[in-house]
Amino acid sequence: MASAKHWTEETFIENPLLFIPELLGRLEKAEQEATQLNSIFGELGVPEDGLVLDLACGVGRHSIALAKLGYRVVGIDISPEYVAKAEELAAMEGVSGRCSFVTGDMRRLKDFLGGHRFDAAICMFTSLGYYDPETDRDVLMQVKELATDRGVLVVEMMNRSYAEKNLTRKRFSMAEETLRLEESFFDKETSRLRAVWRLYRPRGPDLEYVGSIRFDNRLYSRRELVELAESAGWENSGVYGGLDGGEFEEASKKAVLVAW
């Protein structure tokens, strides 16, 4: 019998600690990505102290890095555990006064952030695509309603064609004494990347099962991503192969949408 709960609730609310090491392990990389975002913002006229929305912010790694560059940031995430961790990390980095965090579902964005007007919005790490194209379009429409007239949108996600060619596989990895068995499958008919991570820790000569988390993301081609943004009211949409503005190719691992 299929679970009645959406996978985001299972993974990010019921089992947040199983995924949090992955997010914390990317903190250092967020500094470089924030610098690249800063370049995009500068080219498109986002004020140096502009207000930025970090959609599905996780533990706030990009929010904090952008706040350190001078921006004011509001991060929203469905996981209370991640929001609490983001607040803790922001305090440690001394930027609590420049960034704040809200526990909330992106599908009801205006309910949580209706009083804000953002100069820019980011959605990183394939966080768009958690649901379906209709929901993604509605989320982007809500973001647009919360944006200023010259608001900028940046969406970073895995490129559909890359996933189709490379991500139907099994893979083992080891981090912080935890063994991860990752099984991924890309469904060409639905354009969804489905994955299950099974986690184990050493216990004497054996392995102890810790738990499992799953993911189910709708991925987009370049054309689909542009059409999605424009159908939500965004204009001047372009797709790049990375946050550095590199040319997008079918083999690109990432697809970065920039619109305003």
C-alpha positions as CSV (number, residue, x, y, z in Angstrom):
1,M,0.0,0.0,0.0
2,A,1.4,3.4,-0.9
3,S,2.2,5.8,1.9
4,A,-0.3,8.6,2.4
5,K,2.5,11.0,3.4
6,H,4.5,12.9,0.9
7,W,8.1,11.9,0.8
8,T,9.2,15.3,2.0
9,E,7.4,14.8,5.3
10,E,9.0,11.4,5.8
11,T,12.5,12.6,4.9
12,F,12.7,16.2,6.3
13,I,10.3,16.1,9.2
14,E,10.2,12.6,10.5
15,N,13.8,11.6,9.7
16,P,15.7,14.9,9.5
17,L,18.8,13.7,11.3
18,L,19.5,11.1,8.7
19,F,20.0,13.8,6.0
20,I,21.5,16.6,8.0
21,P,25.1,15.3,7.7
22,E,24.7,15.7,3.9
23,L,23.7,19.4,4.4
24,L,26.3,20.1,6.9
25,G,28.9,18.6,4.7
26,R,28.1,21.2,2.0
27,L,28.6,24.3,4.3
28,E,32.0,25.1,2.9
29,K,30.8,24.8,-0.7
30,A,28.0,27.3,0.1
31,E,30.6,30.1,0.5
32,Q,31.7,29.7,-3.2
33,E,28.1,29.4,-4.4
34,A,27.1,32.5,-2.5
35,T,30.0,34.4,-4.2
36,Q,28.6,33.2,-7.6
37,L,25.1,34.2,-6.6
38,N,26.5,37.6,-5.6
39,S,27.9,38.1,-9.1
40,I,24.5,37.2,-10.7
41,F,22.8,39.7,-8.3
42,G,25.3,42.4,-9.1
43,E,24.8,42.0,-12.9
44,L,21.0,42.2,-12.5
45,G,20.9,45.2,-10.2
46,V,20.0,43.5,-6.9
47,P,20.9,46.1,-4.1
48,E,24.0,45.2,-2.1
49,D,21.9,45.0,1.0
50,G,18.8,43.6,-0.8
51,L,16.3,41.2,0.8
52,V,16.8,37.6,-0.5
53,L,14.4,34.7,-0.1
54,D,16.1,31.3,0.3
55,L,13.4,28.8,-0.6
56,A,13.8,25.3,1.0
57,C,16.8,26.7,2.8
58,G,17.7,23.5,4.8
59,V,20.2,24.4,7.5
60,G,20.6,27.9,6.0
61,R,24.0,27.4,4.4
62,H,23.3,29.8,1.5
63,S,21.3,32.2,3.7
64,I,24.3,32.5,6.1
65,A,26.9,32.9,3.3
66,L,24.8,35.6,1.6
67,A,24.3,37.4,4.9
68,K,28.0,37.5,5.4
69,L,28.3,39.2,2.0
70,G,25.9,42.0,3.2
71,Y,22.5,40.8,2.1
72,R,19.4,40.5,4.3
73,V,18.0,37.0,4.0
74,V,14.8,35.1,4.9
75,G,15.1,31.3,4.7
76,I,12.1,29.0,4.8
77,D,12.1,25.3,5.2
78,I,9.5,22.6,5.9
79,S,11.8,21.0,8.6
80,P,11.7,22.4,12.2
81,E,14.9,20.6,12.8
82,Y,16.7,22.3,9.9
83,V,15.4,25.7,10.8
84,A,16.6,25.3,14.4
85,K,20.0,24.3,13.1
86,A,20.1,27.3,10.7
87,E,19.4,29.7,13.6
88,E,22.2,28.1,15.6
89,L,24.7,28.3,12.7
90,A,23.7,31.9,12.0
91,A,24.3,32.8,15.6
92,M,27.7,31.1,15.5
93,E,28.6,33.1,12.4
94,G,27.4,36.3,13.8
95,V,24.8,37.1,11.2
96,S,21.6,36.5,13.1
97,G,20.8,40.2,12.6
98,R,20.9,39.8,8.8
99,C,19.1,36.5,8.3
100,S,16.0,34.9,9.8
101,F,14.4,31.6,9.3
102,V,10.8,30.4,9.1
103,T,9.4,26.9,9.4
104,G,6.8,26.5,6.6
105,D,5.7,24.6,3.5
106,M,6.8,26.3,0.2
107,R,3.4,25.4,-1.3
108,R,1.8,28.0,1.1
109,L,4.6,30.5,0.8
110,K,2.4,33.6,0.9
111,D,0.8,32.4,4.2
112,F,4.2,32.6,5.9
113,L,5.9,35.4,4.1
114,G,3.1,37.6,2.7
115,G,4.4,40.7,4.4
116,H,7.8,40.6,2.6
117,R,9.0,42.0,-0.7
118,F,12.1,40.3,-2.0
119,D,14.8,41.7,-4.3
120,A,15.9,38.2,-5.2
121,A,14.9,34.6,-4.5
122,I,17.0,31.4,-4.7
123,C,16.0,27.8,-4.8
124,M,19.1,25.6,-4.6
125,F,20.1,21.9,-4.6
126,T,17.2,20.6,-6.8
127,S,14.6,21.8,-4.2
128,L,12.2,22.8,-7.0
129,G,10.7,19.6,-8.3
130,Y,9.8,18.1,-4.9
131,Y,6.1,18.0,-6.0
132,D,4.8,18.2,-9.6
133,P,5.0,20.8,-12.4
134,E,1.6,22.3,-11.5
135,T,2.8,22.8,-7.9
136,D,6.2,24.1,-9.0
137,R,4.5,26.6,-11.2
138,D,2.3,27.8,-8.3
139,V,5.3,28.1,-6.1
140,L,7.1,30.3,-8.7
141,M,4.0,32.4,-9.1
142,Q,3.9,33.0,-5.3
143,V,7.6,33.9,-5.4
144,K,6.9,36.4,-8.1
145,E,4.1,38.0,-6.1
146,L,6.5,38.4,-3.2
147,A,9.2,39.9,-5.4
148,T,9.8,43.5,-6.2
149,D,9.3,44.8,-9.7
150,R,13.0,44.2,-10.5
151,G,13.2,40.9,-8.5
152,V,15.6,38.2,-9.6
153,L,15.0,34.5,-9.5
154,V,17.8,31.8,-9.4
155,V,16.9,28.1,-9.5
156,E,19.7,25.5,-9.3
157,M,18.8,21.9,-10.0
158,M,20.0,18.7,-11.6
159,N,19.7,18.6,-15.4
160,R,17.2,16.1,-16.6
161,S,19.3,14.7,-19.4
162,Y,22.3,14.2,-17.1
163,A,20.1,12.2,-14.7
164,E,18.7,10.2,-17.5
165,K,22.1,9.1,-18.7
166,N,24.0,8.8,-15.4
167,L,21.8,8.2,-12.4
168,T,20.2,4.8,-12.7
169,R,22.6,3.0,-10.5
170,K,23.7,1.7,-7.1
171,R,26.5,3.5,-5.2
172,F,28.3,3.1,-1.8
173,S,29.8,5.9,0.1
174,M,31.3,6.4,3.6
175,A,31.1,9.5,5.7
176,E,31.5,10.0,9.5
177,E,31.5,6.3,10.1
178,T,28.2,5.9,8.3
179,L,28.0,3.6,5.2
180,R,25.4,4.8,2.7
181,L,23.9,2.5,0.0
182,E,22.3,4.8,-2.5
183,E,19.9,3.3,-5.2
184,S,18.8,5.8,-7.8
185,F,16.4,5.4,-10.8
186,F,15.4,7.9,-13.4
187,D,11.9,7.3,-14.7
188,K,11.8,8.6,-18.3
189,E,8.0,8.6,-18.5
190,T,7.5,10.9,-15.5
191,S,10.9,12.7,-15.6
192,R,11.3,11.9,-11.9
193,L,14.5,10.9,-10.2
194,R,13.8,8.5,-7.4
195,A,16.4,7.5,-4.8
196,V,16.6,5.5,-1.6
197,W,19.5,5.9,0.9
198,R,20.0,3.0,3.3
199,L,22.3,3.9,6.2
200,Y,24.5,1.6,8.2
201,R,27.1,2.0,11.0
202,P,29.8,-0.4,12.1
203,R,29.0,-2.4,15.1
204,G,31.8,-4.8,15.9
205,P,32.5,-7.0,12.9
206,D,29.0,-6.3,11.5
207,L,26.9,-3.4,10.2
208,E,24.0,-2.0,12.1
209,Y,21.1,-0.6,10.1
210,V,20.3,3.0,11.0
211,G,17.4,3.9,8.7
212,S,16.4,4.8,5.2
213,I,15.3,8.1,3.5
214,R,13.9,8.5,0.1
215,F,13.7,11.3,-2.5
216,D,11.5,11.7,-5.5
217,N,12.3,14.8,-7.6
218,R,10.7,16.0,-10.9
219,L,13.5,17.2,-13.1
220,Y,13.3,19.5,-16.1
221,S,15.0,20.0,-19.5
222,R,16.2,23.5,-20.3
223,R,13.1,24.2,-22.4
224,E,10.8,22.9,-19.7
225,L,12.5,25.0,-17.1
226,V,12.2,28.2,-19.1
227,E,8.5,27.4,-20.0
228,L,7.8,26.7,-16.3
229,A,9.2,30.0,-15.2
230,E,7.6,32.0,-17.9
231,S,4.2,30.4,-17.3
232,A,4.5,31.6,-13.7
233,G,5.0,35.2,-14.9
234,W,8.8,35.4,-14.9
235,E,10.6,37.0,-17.9
236,N,14.0,37.1,-19.5
237,S,14.6,33.5,-18.5
238,G,18.0,31.9,-19.3
239,V,19.5,28.6,-18.3
240,Y,23.2,28.0,-17.7
241,G,25.4,25.0,-16.9
242,G,26.3,26.3,-13.5
243,L,26.2,29.3,-11.1
244,D,29.4,30.5,-12.8
245,G,27.3,31.4,-15.9
246,G,28.9,28.6,-18.0
247,E,27.1,27.5,-21.2
248,F,24.4,24.9,-20.7
249,E,24.9,21.7,-22.6
250,E,22.9,18.5,-22.6
251,A,25.7,16.8,-20.7
252,S,25.7,19.5,-18.0
253,K,25.2,18.1,-14.5
254,K,23.4,21.2,-13.3
255,A,20.7,23.5,-14.9
256,V,20.7,27.0,-13.4
257,L,17.7,29.2,-14.3
258,V,18.1,32.9,-14.0
259,A,15.0,35.1,-14.6
260,W,13.8,38.5,-13.6
